[in-house]
Amino acid sequence: MKQLFQDARSAEVSVVDVPAPKLLPACVLVRTVASVVSAGTERAATEFARQNLLQKARMRPDLVRDVLNKISRDGVLATISAVRSRLDQPSSLGYSSSGTVIAVGEGVVDINPGDRVACAGAGHAVHAEFVCVPRLLVARIPSDHVSLEEAAFTTLGSVALHAVRTAEAKLGDVVAVIGLGLLGQLTVQILKGAGCCVLGMDISTERAELALRLGADAVHTSASGFKNLCAQYSAGHGADAVIIAAQSSSNDPVALAGTVARNRAIVVALGTVAMDIPRRTFYEKELDFRISRSYGPGRYDAVYEQKGIDYPIGYVRWTETRNMEAFLRLLAERKINLAPLITHRFPIAQADAAYELIAGKRHEPFLGVLITYASGAELSRHIKMARPGQSPRKQSMASTPTVRIGLLGAGNFAMHTLLPAIKAHAGTELITAGAAGGAHARHAADKFGFRVCTTDDRQIFDDPQINTIVIATRHHLHAQQVIAALRSGKHVFCEKPLCLNEAELRKIVAEYVGCSDRPVLMVGFNRRFAQLAIRLKNFLGEIHEPLGIHYRVNVGFLPADHWLNDPQQGGGRIIGEVCHFVDFLSFLIGSRAVQVETRSLPNAGQYNNDNVSCSLRFADGSLGTINYFANGDQSYSKERIEVFGGGSIAALEDFRRLELIRHGRKRTFRSLRQDKGHRPEWRAFADAIQTGEPSPIALDEIVHTMMVTFALEESRRLGRALDVNARDFTCGETSTNTADFDRAS
């Protein structure tokens, strides 16, 4: 299918062929008929992309702080690599569209294939021939009298409608609207439909006259004339409410709003304007200044938008979905006239011309800009990337030592860390890049040279050319994808964690034990493969007594609604991240944890059980502590490991500096750039496949690490110490450290 993208470096807009998106649970798959280009939001994004790095830094000082913190923590080279990786990713454009439903996901019961719908949401209702949209960002079109072109404006109409609600405009109120662009014109018509006296102001004579034709009671093109107008229509009192629909870096619209408003009026900022509020005016009139947040309650709430959990109508009457439905009813009742607002139409193949228009390159006036789509667009799940003469060749796993990769998941970690490590290995062949979104799959294929990109997991599992599945999706998908890969007879590399609970772990082990040819199954516990980690392990090998280890992790704050904090999707930070450090302690000590206890800092209202101290007692008597904190300063180092035992001390700082101290002598080893072992980890995994050796991390070690991690989370919940017992798992594989682990049992 065709989709519109913008390059983050050059701001160039282009139409690209990508796979159609995967249908996800609680979502609907829609064949797009029309989408609207938002002159305000999308032009602002385009203008930002065009700025050089210095200009972007001035506009986004928060991002500059993040970069400086990363430099101080991870070093210049790692930071440059991370920034380049982010800039390489194209961004999807668009957030207001309409079309016909062709499929519904699990859990959707009130929308059916064939329904005509309006779609909303950045990253969802994008400019593409097919879109996958969460159920609560979709509204059914109530009447055949509403065309799909009209319905494509629903998101923008809902933005205007929410501003009117925020202004508390009532029948008979005098409402001033400053700025008569597309949002301003929609606001004027909604206010008239609510029985208000509407006064409009815009410096463009054409837009002011259009608002007058569409129902405004009076308009003006100058600030002084507008002041007189508001005084005239309000008997000298001033407007009951003012809605600022202008987009300007100037503070003039806010100052003008304060001047034309009556005492104790409501001023609503709908457009993006400077907000240096003139205190004297706003204080003397005791004005209520409000910002209208997008298209209603539910916006930016992942529980509402992504999980589809609606707010009860008795408590939240007008959510973003209900605002969308209300705007569609206004269209059906012919209280909104969109025809005069549509100034341009572009077919998707020529959509880049629409952005030249809104950027001012074509020097034409515009308001509503539509992108249209051919009705016969085909739902293509994959795109072949092979060049002529490079057609894929079928090979059995036994006939070649080449590791032939099918990738599931192409997010930031895969693009920035995992795929560069895989690409660096000479014995690896990249066959298919898969992701739920076609844009991510196509970008991974283009950047790293996969032959094919797809949004269909089955295409990867069923492909006989692929002998190895790399899983880098969100955590809740890992278990089912590992099992599917094993059933397909593939080797599996799964990023941590292997799964989210013991039931999933048992299913994976049972599937692995039932494989006739034991594939290599490995989890991405990369730290044990780092060069400094190996040196540390060798140093500790000369100690023949229990160790004491302190592992401090300054991890950084994540919002409560981040997917990693979601128990169903990410598993929480203990299961999702602390498993890394459990594995590393077990690796260094060479023994199994037999008892654990987790204590949490008080929540303090903003943290999500992610400030914890984990104590682990090992079978050989060693003690380990993992202090995992999200409440620290991010300019400080992230990880520090200190080991005590046998009259020796070792300290590993952020996998960049290692200090080894014994008999009064200190040796220091440094790495120019941070090395957490991702490349040697992949090399060890690939070598095991090519030589037929066991996995570099035996399955019984992986199982035990996951069981310890589950126990840590359970201990946090129960508030007491717990014993760990994973001996009833039958992995059928011998540990790489057999003696140590047998002793632990």
Secondary structure, 3 states (H helix, E strand, C coil): CEEEEECCCCCCEEEEECCCCCCCCCEEEEEEEEEEECCCHHHHHHHHHHCCHHHHHHHCHHHHHHHHHHHHHHCHHHHHHHHHHHHHCCEECCCEEEEEEEEECCCCCCCCCCCEEEEECCCCCCCECEEEEEHHHEEECCCCCCCHHHHCCHHHHHHHHHHHHHCCCCCCCEEEEECCCHHHHHHHHHHHHCCCEEEEECCCHHHHHHHHHCCCCEEECCHHHHHHHHHHHCCCCCEEEEEECCCECCCHHHHHHHHHEEEEEEEEECCCECCCCCHHHHHHHCCEEEECCCCCCCCCCHHHHCCCCCCCCCCCCCCHHHHHHHHHHHHHCCCCCCHHHEEEEEEHHHCHHHHHHHCCCCCCCCCEEEEECCCCCCCCCEEECCCCCCCCCCCCHHHCCCEEEEEECCCHHHHHHHHHHHHCCCCEEEEEEECCCHHHHHHHHHHHCCCEEECCHHHHHCCCCCCEEEECCCHHHHHHHHHHHHHCCCEEEECCCCCCCHHHHHHHHHHHHCCCCCCCEEECCHHHHCHHHHHHHHHHCCCCCCCEEEEEEECCCCCCCCHHHCCCCCCCHHHHHHHHHHHHHHHHHCCCEEEEEEEECCCCCCCCCCCEEEEEEECCCCEEEEEEECCCCCCCCCEEEEEEECCEEEEEECCCEEEEEECCEEEEEECCCCCCCHHHHHHHHHHHHHHCCCCCCCHHHHHHHHHHHHHHHHHHHHCCCEECCCCCCCCCCCCCCHHHHHHHC
